[in-house]
Amino acid sequence: MAERVPYDEFSMFHENAAEYGIPLSAPPIVARVSVEVAPGRRLSALKWGNGPARLVFLHGGAQNAHTWDTVALALGVPLLCIDLPGHGHSDSAAAFDPSALPLQQNADDIARVVRALAPDAAAVVGMSLGGLTTLALSRDQSDLVRKMVLVDITPGINQDKAKQITEFVNGPATFPSFEELLERTIQFNPTRTVSSLRRGILHNALQLGDGSWVWRYRRDDAPPLPEMRGAESEQRPDNSALWDAISGYAGPLLFVRGMRKQSVVSDEDEEELLRRAPEARVERIADAGHSVQGDTPLELAALIRDFAL
C-alpha cells in the first residue's frame, strides 16, 4: 500500500508566498464555508479575510477554489473563492436540464452563494468554465456582476482549442501513487514549478483507503464544455450562445488573455469580444498560458487590483 500523504488545506499558504516573494508576517485568515443551494446540496467556498468580500473568484473546469491562493495572497483584501458544482468540496451539480439556458444551472447555484456571502462584491473574476459561468450569471442576475473579469476564456472555445486540456482531464481515473499523479501533471504543465504543481494536486485530489489517488472533481458531472465530456456532451447546450451575454453586459469588462500556446483563446475570439464589447479592456500576458493565475499570479493580481479595487 502506498504511503499516506498528509494534507491540511490551510497549511501551505507560506509556500505560495515564499515562491512569489509575497510578504507574509502571519498566516492569512481563511475559512472554509458553505451555502445550501438546494435541499441536500451545498456549495463550498474559501472566505479570505475579515469583513465583506470585495471580489468573487470562479475557477476553471477540473480545478477548485485553491487555484486562486497566490492571487488572493497578493491582493490582500477580503474575497470569496467558490468551488463550482461538482468540484473541490462542493456537492455535485443539479441534474442536467436540457431546457435551461447555457450554464443557467451553474449560475443559479453561484448566485445563491454570492447573495449569501458576497452580495456587495465589486467584481466577479472567472477563469475558463468559471468565466463562462460568470457570463451566465451576468445574463441571469446582472446585479451580482458589477464588474467582470474573464481570464483566458470566451464563448468561442471548442474541442480543437482545448485539446491539451482535454487530454489531461480525460486521463486515468485513478493513480496508484502520488508520484505517478505528479509526474503526469508535470508532463502537461511544463512551465510550472514542481512545488506549485504538488500543492495543486494536494488541493485537487484525494488519497483513498488503499493509498491510490483520484481527482476531487466529479468526472461524471459533465462540466458544460463539450471537450471535457466525450460523446455524451452532445446533450449539453451550445455555449456559443453566451456571446450574447457579452453583448448585453453593461458593466466594465476586463479580458485577460494568456499568450502561450496552452491558451484556449484565438485572435478571432478577441476580435469578436471587442466587436460585442468595444469598451472592454484587453490585457495580453506573454508568459501565461490558459491558467493565468498559475503561470503569472502576481501580474494577474495587479491587473485585477487596478481594474476592480
C-alpha positions in Angstrom: 0.0 0.0 0.0 1.3 3.5 -0.9 2.4 5.7 1.9 -0.2 8.1 3.3 0.4 11.7 2.3 -0.7 14.2 5.0 -3.0 17.1 3.8 -4.1 20.3 5.5 -5.6 22.7 3.1 -4.6 25.7 5.2 -1.0 24.7 5.8 0.7 25.7 2.5 0.0 29.4 2.1 3.5 30.2 3.3 4.8 28.2 0.3 2.8 30.2 -2.1 4.0 33.4 -0.5 7.7 32.3 -0.5 7.6 31.2 -4.1 6.4 34.6 -5.3 8.0 36.9 -2.8 4.8 38.0 -1.1 5.4 39.3 2.4 3.5 37.1 5.0 4.1 38.1 8.6 1.3 35.9 9.8 -0.9 33.1 8.4 -3.8 34.6 6.3 -7.3 34.5 7.6 -9.0 31.9 5.5 -12.1 29.8 6.4 -14.0 27.0 4.7 -17.7 28.0 4.4 -20.7 26.6 2.6 -24.2 27.5 1.4 -27.1 25.3 0.8 -28.2 25.9 -2.8 -30.9 23.3 -3.0 -32.3 20.8 -0.5 -29.5 18.4 0.4 -27.0 20.1 -1.9 -24.3 22.6 -0.8 -21.6 24.6 -2.5 -18.3 25.2 -0.6 -16.0 28.2 -0.7 -12.9 29.8 0.8 -13.6 33.1 2.5 -10.4 35.2 2.7 -10.0 37.9 5.4 -12.4 39.7 7.7 -15.2 41.9 6.5 -17.4 41.8 3.4 -15.9 40.1 0.4 -14.8 42.7 -2.2 -14.2 40.1 -5.0 -15.6 36.8 -6.1 -13.5 34.2 -7.9 -14.7 31.3 -10.0 -12.2 28.7 -11.1 -12.0 26.6 -14.3 -13.2 23.1 -15.0 -11.4 20.3 -13.1 -9.9 22.9 -10.7 -11.0 24.2 -7.3 -11.0 27.4 -5.2 -7.4 26.9 -4.2 -6.2 27.8 -7.7 -6.6 31.4 -6.6 -4.4 31.1 -3.5 -1.4 33.1 -4.7 -3.7 35.7 -6.3 -5.6 36.1 -3.1 -2.4 36.5 -1.1 -1.1 39.1 -3.5 -4.3 41.1 -3.3 -4.6 41.0 0.5 -8.3 42.0 0.6 -11.4 40.2 1.8 -12.6 37.9 -1.1 -14.5 34.8 -1.8 -13.3 31.8 -3.9 -16.1 29.4 -4.7 -15.8 25.7 -5.6 -18.1 25.2 -8.6 -20.7 22.5 -8.5 -19.1 19.0 -8.7 -15.6 20.5 -7.9 -13.5 20.7 -4.8 -15.6 20.4 -1.7 -18.9 21.3 -3.3 -21.6 18.8 -3.9 -22.5 17.6 -7.4 -24.3 19.7 -9.9 -28.0 19.6 -10.3 -29.4 17.0 -12.7 -29.0 18.4 -16.2 -32.0 20.3 -17.5 -32.0 20.3 -21.4 -34.5 23.2 -21.4 -32.1 25.5 -19.4 -30.1 28.3 -21.0 -26.4 27.6 -21.3 -24.9 27.4 -17.8 -28.1 28.6 -16.2 -28.0 26.0 -13.5 -24.4 26.8 -12.6 -25.3 30.5 -12.5 -28.3 29.8 -10.2 -26.1 27.9 -7.8 -23.4 30.5 -7.8 -25.9 33.3 -7.4 -27.2 31.8 -4.1 -23.7 31.6 -2.8 -22.8 35.2 -3.8 -26.1 36.6 -2.3 -25.3 34.8 1.0 -21.6 35.5 1.3 -20.6 38.4 -1.1 -23.6 40.4 -2.1 -21.7 43.7 -2.4 -18.6 42.4 -4.2 -17.1 44.9 -6.7 -16.4 42.3 -9.3 -16.6 38.6 -10.3 -13.5 37.0 -11.7 -14.0 33.9 -13.8 -11.4 31.7 -15.5 -12.3 29.1 -18.2 -15.5 27.3 -17.0 -15.7 29.9 -14.2 -15.6 32.7 -16.9 -18.5 31.1 -18.8 -20.4 30.8 -15.6 -19.7 34.5 -14.9 -21.2 35.4 -18.2 -24.3 33.3 -17.5 -24.5 35.0 -14.1 -24.3 38.4 -15.7 -27.1 37.4 -18.1 -29.4 35.9 -15.5 -28.7 38.0 -12.3 -26.8 41.1 -13.5 -27.0 42.9 -10.2 -24.4 40.5 -8.8 -21.8 41.3 -11.5 -20.9 44.9 -11.1 -17.6 44.4 -12.9 -16.4 41.3 -14.8 -13.0 39.8 -15.3 -12.7 37.0 -17.9 -9.5 35.0 -17.6 -8.4 33.3 -20.9 -11.9 32.3 -22.0 -14.6 33.4 -24.5 -17.7 31.5 -25.7 -15.6 30.7 -28.8 -13.9 27.7 -27.0 -14.1 24.5 -28.9 -12.6 21.0 -28.9 -9.6 21.9 -31.0 -8.6 24.9 -28.8 -8.9 22.9 -25.6 -7.3 19.7 -26.9 -4.3 19.7 -24.5 -6.6 20.4 -21.5 -9.0 17.7 -22.6 -6.2 15.1 -22.9 -5.1 15.9 -19.3 -8.6 16.0 -17.8 -9.8 12.8 -19.5 -6.7 10.8 -18.5 -6.7 8.0 -16.0 -9.4 8.0 -13.4 -7.1 6.7 -10.6 -3.4 6.7 -9.9 -1.5 4.1 -7.8 0.7 6.7 -6.1 1.1 10.5 -5.6 4.3 10.3 -7.6 2.6 9.0 -10.7 -0.1 11.6 -10.4 2.6 14.3 -10.0 4.6 13.0 -13.0 1.6 13.2 -15.3 0.7 16.7 -14.1 4.3 17.9 -14.7 4.1 16.5 -18.3 1.1 18.6 -19.1 2.3 21.7 -17.2 6.0 22.1 -18.3 6.2 25.8 -17.4 5.0 25.5 -13.8 7.3 24.8 -10.8 7.1 21.3 -9.3 6.3 22.8 -5.9 3.3 24.7 -7.2 2.0 21.6 -9.0 2.5 19.5 -5.9 0.3 22.0 -3.9 -2.3 22.0 -6.7 -2.6 18.2 -6.6 -2.9 18.0 -2.9 -5.8 20.5 -3.1 -7.4 18.8 -6.1 -7.0 15.1 -5.4 -8.0 12.6 -2.7 -6.0 9.7 -1.4 -8.2 6.6 -1.0 -8.0 4.0 1.7 -5.8 1.7 -0.4 -3.3 4.5 -1.0 -4.4 5.3 -4.6 -5.4 8.8 -5.7 -8.5 10.2 -7.5 -9.3 13.8 -8.6 -11.7 15.7 -6.4 -13.8 16.9 -9.3 -16.6 14.6 -10.4 -15.7 13.2 -13.7 -19.4 12.1 -14.2 -20.7 15.6 -13.6 -20.3 16.6 -17.3 -18.7 20.1 -17.0 -20.5 22.2 -19.6 -17.7 22.3 -22.1 -18.1 19.7 -24.8 -14.4 19.0 -25.0 -14.3 17.8 -21.4 -17.0 15.2 -21.7 -16.9 13.0 -24.7 -19.9 11.6 -26.7 -22.4 12.5 -24.0 -21.5 16.2 -24.4 -23.9 16.3 -27.3 -26.6 16.7 -24.7 -25.1 19.9 -23.4 -26.2 23.3 -24.7 -24.1 25.2 -27.1 -22.1 27.7 -25.0 -21.5 29.9 -28.1 -24.9 31.5 -27.2 -23.1 33.2 -24.3 -21.6 35.7 -26.8 -24.9 37.4 -26.4 -24.2 37.8 -22.7 -21.1 39.8 -23.6 -23.1 42.0 -26.0 -25.7 42.6 -23.3 -23.4 43.2 -20.4 -23.5 46.9 -19.3 -20.7 47.0 -16.8 -16.9 47.3 -17.1 -15.2 44.2 -18.6 -11.6 43.2 -18.3 -10.4 40.4 -20.6 -7.1 38.8 -19.6 -5.5 36.5 -22.3 -2.6 34.2 -21.9 -0.4 34.3 -25.0 1.4 30.9 -24.7 0.3 28.0 -26.8 -1.6 26.5 -23.8 -4.2 29.3 -24.1 -7.6 28.4 -25.5 -8.2 31.9 -26.9 -7.6 32.8 -30.5 -7.1 36.2 -32.2 -10.6 35.8 -33.7 -12.1 35.3 -30.2 -10.5 38.5 -29.0 -11.8 40.4 -32.1 -15.3 39.0 -31.6 -15.3 40.0 -27.9 -14.2 43.6 -28.8 -16.9 43.7 -31.6 -19.5 42.9 -29.0 -18.0 44.9 -26.1 -15.9 47.8 -27.7 -15.2 49.4 -24.4 -13.7 46.2 -22.9 -10.1 46.4 -21.6 -7.9 43.7 -23.0 -4.7 42.6 -21.4 -2.3 40.1 -23.0 0.2 38.3 -20.8 3.1 36.9 -22.7 4.3 34.4 -20.1 1.0 32.9 -19.3 -1.0 30.0 -20.9 -4.6 29.1 -20.1 -4.1 29.1 -16.3 -3.0 32.7 -15.9 -3.5 32.5 -12.2 -1.0 29.7 -12.0 1.6 31.0 -14.5 1.7 34.7 -13.6 -0.4 35.2 -10.4 1.3 38.5 -9.4 0.6 40.1 -12.8 -3.0 38.9 -12.8 -3.5 40.2 -9.2 -2.1 43.6 -10.3 -4.5 43.8 -13.2 -7.5 42.9 -11.0 -6.5 45.4 -8.4 -6.2 48.2 -10.9 -9.4 47.3 -12.6 -11.7 46.4 -9.7 -10.5 47.9 -6.4 
